Amino acid sequence: MPAPRGRAGDNPGPPKAGVAAIAVAAAAMLCCIAAPLLAGALGGLALGSVFGVGAGVLAISLLLAFIVVRLLRRRADRAQSGGRA
């Protein structure tokens, strides 16, 4: 004997447990996707800032070395010419 059917207005619609399961699965997927992306982005920023600071220090050091060498050469030239430049 078939199961009794309810009245026409008693249709419960789609099961709510299925919607909740899909929402939980979507949240889990977003967390599992977002965590490595955020970690990679933050790691990339940290690495970029370290390299950026290192490059800045190197550039300033080279600039200062260039200035010191020019000043030393200029003083050496003045000393050889007897103080007249």
N, C-alpha and C positions, 0 to 999 in steps of 0.2 A: 504494500500500500504506500503511495507517495506521501511525502511529508506534507502536513497541512500548510496551506498557503495563507498568508495574512491578507488583510483587506488591502485595497489599492493604495491607501495613504500610509501604510505601515512599512514602506520600503526604507530600510535603514541607510541605504547608500553605500559608498565604498567603506571598507573597514578602516577605522582610524588608526589601528596599530600599524598598518602598512605605511601610512603617511608619516607616522612618528619614526618608524624604522628608516625610511628614506631620509628624513631630516637628520637623524643621528648619523647615518652613513655619509651624508653630504658634509656635516660638520667635521667628522673624523677625516674625511678626505682633504678638506680645506686646512685642517690643522697639520696634517702630515705633509701637505704640499707647502704650506706657508712657513713652517718652522725651518726647513733646510734653506729655503729661499732667503728668509730673513737672516739666518746665520751666515749664509754666504755673502749677502750684501753687507752686513756689518763687518765681517772679516775682510771683505774687499776694501771697505772704507778705511778700516784700521791699517791695513797694509798700504793702501794708497797714501794715507797721511804720514806713515813712517817713511815711505820712499820720498814723499814730497818734502818733508822736513829735511831728510838727508840730502836731497838734491839742492835745497835752499842753502844749507850749511856749506855744501861743496861749492856752490856758486859764489857765496860770499867769501869763502876762503881763497878761491882763485882770484877774485877781484882784489882782495887785500894784498895777495902775493904780487899781483901785477903792479899795483900802486907802489908797494915797497921797492920792488925791483927798479921801477922808473925813478923813484926818488934817490935810490942809491947810485944809479948810473948818473943822474944829474949832478949829485954831489961830487962824484968821482971826476966828472968832466970839469967841474968848477975848480977842483983842487989841482988838476993838471994844467989848467989855463991860468993859474995864478989868481984865482978869485974873481976873474972877469968873465962874465957870461953874456 
